[in-house]
Amino acid sequence: MTHVYFHCSKRSEVLVNRCGALVDDLAEARDHAACVVRSLTTARSVEDWRGWILHVKDDLGDELFVVPFAFVLGKPH
């Protein structure tokens, strides 16, 4: 198991994930990342999340991969 962290950023703001999650592999980290994006974007907010990026990092701070919120959300209607 690996401890990974899911930090979110846009040009002028950063949301730091201090708790992280234990995952078995990158596929589980990817699935968890998609859940993080969905949970943030379904909360009642006027925030346009399409400009945000989720950074998945290991416990050493090395970036494993990024997920632009737009990839999960798709195009606006």
PABAFI-261898 format. One record per residue (C-alpha): x, y, z. Coordinates in steps of 0.02 Angstrom, whole numbers, padded with zeros to 5 digits, always signed. Layout:
// PABAFI-261898
XYZ/...
This chain:
// PABAFI-261898
+00000+00000+00000/+00054+00176-00038/-00001+00336+00046/-00051+00468-00083/-00114+00646-00069/-00239+00737-00179/-00199+00923-00192/-00306+01037-00299/-00250+01197-00382/-00298+01334-00501/-00203+01490-00548/-00239+01586-00389/-00281+01453-00260/-00221+01287-00189/-00317+01162-00084/-00195+01050+00012/-00248+00875+00061/-00161+00836+00226/-00241+00666+00262/-00218+00576+00096/-00271+00397+00067/-00194+00225+00062/-00203+00144-00109/-00143-00023-00178/-00089+00041-00349/-00101+00184-00474/-00268+00121-00539/-00344+00139-00365/-00263+00310-00347/-00341+00362-00514/-00513+00302-00460/-00497+00394-00294/-00441+00551-00386/-00599+00546-00493/-00703+00529-00333/-00616+00680-00257/-00655+00784-00411/-00837+00727-00412/-00860+00762-00226/-00791+00939-00241/-00892+00981-00395/-01058+00914-00332/-01055+01024-00176/-01165+01178-00189/-01050+01314-00251/-01036+01450-00381/-00857+01393-00416/-00820+01346-00597/-00710+01195-00565/-00657+01168-00747/-00498+01271-00722/-00441+01165-00574/-00311+01025-00578/-00294+00881-00455/-00113+00837-00414/-00085+00662-00348/+00075+00650-00246/+00159+00512-00148/+00215+00526+00033/+00384+00596-00023/+00298+00738-00116/+00335+00669-00289/+00196+00700-00413/+00127+00536-00481/+00002+00611-00603/-00120+00754-00628/-00305+00754-00669/-00379+00912-00744/-00555+00930-00674/-00617+00959-00852/-00569+00778-00895/-00690+00714-00763/-00825+00846-00787/-00828+00852-00976/-00882+01004-01077/-01008+01130-01010/-01185+01117-01076/
